Amino acid sequence: MVRSLLVIPLLAAALGGIWLARGALLRWRDLRAAETYELAGDRWPMLVRAAGAMVCGVCVTALTLLTALGAFGGLSGGSRQQDRAEPVTDAAVSGTGAGAGDGAGPAAAAAVRQQAAPPAANESAAAAPAVTSRFDSVGHPGGGELLQSAVLGPDGRPRNVRVWLPPQYAKEPNARYPVVVMHAAAPHKTADAEVPDVFEGISSALQPGKTRPFILVAPEAPDGTAHPCELVAAAPAAVADDAALRTTIATSFRTLPPGPASWGALGVEGGAPCAAAAGLARPDLYGVAAAVSGRYDAAALTQTGAEAPAGSAAKLLLAAAKADAAGLDAARKLQASLKAGPGPAAKAEVRISDNVQDFSPDRERLRLVRQAAQFLAEALAKAS
């Protein structure tokens, strides 16, 4: 605050000094011209302006020093306040059992992310164990903010989780957002490491006024196998209720209540079977799923859908490039298998996208990610 008040007189003194110095220079030139023609001139206006310019220069120097000292003092004071504030936040979290997200990066940014964090939204989220995680900013891809923290997995061990906040998150501090979980294909990796342009694709799809933005959550894939998503697709029990993740995200960010109306799943290439399995096995947790350029075990996923909770119907998008014959064939086989499957599997709403075509595989992948993001955003907007 002090630094802001000093800036105003600093600017005024600088402008006044420039004006007076210019006036003194003009008067000096007039005097020189008068001497050339042997005319008498008055030196006092020039001297007064020169003296005023010198006084302004001294003021500018002094105010600049005071402003610089105030800036350094503010930084050190802010650091001390943040150090004092963190234990208070931890105490509040442990006292309420709310869970994660006591801050990330600078205190101001943490306050924006933590503002109006929702309480336990439904029974499953309330029953989840309290989890404390600190999300730190690691970049700003796609115009949003990317944060990272360690969150307990279904096996009870911590794993890295990355969270991408859309650009609208910081601009609309009172809005709440749906969540999309993006699955990775390789052990100990998050999906954004495998698909580095995913944030640009999603950001370009979430145009203001057209589609509702969502928060993207990318947990680290578990170890135990070289292809975790193939194991998940083959074993319905592998799609666990990741209660710790849902509780952590719900208490750390401004999200809609966890549930099928606000949570979806996304997988690209090797992560596509995980997204399809999540949407088919747990439509009570993930109301919509999008799988891009995947290869699927139709029989296993049909069995997964057949064993889904009764009274729920999966909503699934299977997208592949027009030139990806193998991917489109796998998608159509899965669609046909689900349609002929038993129980909830036959009720699944499966769409196939086969119209993406571009001059390079990377461009096609970017367009497919954009298409999947639009599908997820529109489906979650309707559900909520």
C-alpha positions, 0 to 999 in steps of 0.5 A, a space after each residue: 500500500 505504501 509503495 502504491 502511494 509513493 508512485 503517484 508523487 514520483 510520477 508527478 515530480 518526474 513530469 514536473 521536472 521534465 516540464 520545468 527543464 524544457 522551459 529553462 532550455 527554451 528560455 536559455 535559447 531565447 537569451 542566446 538569440 537575444 545576445 546575438 542581436 545585442 538585445 537585453 534579456 531577463 535571466 530570472 525566468 530561466 534561473 527559476 525554471 532551472 532551480 525548479 527542475 533541480 528540486 524535482 530531480 532531487 524529489 524523484 531520486 528520494 522517492 525512487 529510493 523510498 519506493 525501492 525500499 518499500 518494495 523489498 520490505 513488502 516482499 520480506 513482509 509477505 514472505 513472513 505473512 505466508 510462513 505464519 499463515 500456512 500453519 493456521 491453514 493446516 490447523 483449520 484443515 485438520 480441525 474440520 477434516 476437509 482435506 486437501 489444498 492448503 495453498 499453491 504458489 503465492 498466497 494470493 493465487 492460493 486464495 483464488 483457488 481455495 475461495 468457496 471450496 465446497 463442503 462434502 458434496 455427497 455420501 461417497 465423498 463424505 465417506 472418503 478419508 481426509 487427504 491433505 495435499 499442497 498443490 504447487 503451480 508448475 506452468 500455464 499451458 493453454 492459457 490456464 494454470 497447471 498444478 501438481 501435488 502428491 495424492 494417495 491412490 486407491 492402494 494407499 500409496 502417494 502418487 503425483 496428480 496434476 490439475 489443469 485449471 481453465 483460464 476462466 477459473 481465475 477470471 470467475 472466482 465464484 463459479 464452480 466447475 465439472 471435473 474430467 479425469 485423464 488417464 495415462 498409459 505408462 506407469 509412473 507418468 501423467 497423461 499430459 507427459 504422453 500428450 503434451 498438446 492436450 491443454 492447447 486442444 482442450 483450451 481451444 475447445 472451451 470457447 467462452 459462451 459456447 461450451 462450459 469449461 472443466 477442470 482436468 485432473 491427470 493422476 499418475 498411472 500405477 505400476 505393476 504392468 507395462 500397460 496399466 490400461 490393458 489391465 483395467 480394461 480386462 478386469 472390471 474390479 481394477 476400476 476402483 472408486 478413487 475416493 481420495 482423489 475425488 475428496 482432494 479435488 473437491 476440497 482443494 478447488 471450486 468444483 461441482 459436487 462429485 458424481 455422474 453429473 459433474 465428473 467424466 473420464 478422458 483417455 488418448 491412445 494408450 490411455 483410451 481403454 482406461 477411459 472407456 473402462 471407467 465410463 462403462 464400469 462406474 457410470 455412477 461415478 463418471 457420467 460420461 467418457 471419451 476415448 481417443 485413438 484407442 484399441 479395445 478388448 471388446 469382450 472384456 469391456 462388454 463384460 465390464 459394462 454388464 457388471 456396472 451398477 444397476 439403474 445407470 447407463 454409460 455415455 461413451 465417445 469413441 473417436 479416431 482419425 479418418 485414416 486410422 482404420 484399425 482404431 475405427 474398426 476397434 471402436 465399431 466392434 466395441 459399439 456392436 459388442 456393447 449393443 448386443 451385451 447383457 444388462 447395463 452394457 446394452 443400455 450404453 450410449 456409444 457414439 463414434 467419431 470418424 470425421 477428423 482428417 489433417 495433414 499430420 498425425 499430431 494435427 489429427 490428435 490435436 483435433 481429436 482432443 478438441 472434439 473429445 473436450 467439446 463432447 465432454 463439456 456439452 455432456 456434463 453441462 446437460 447432466 448438471 
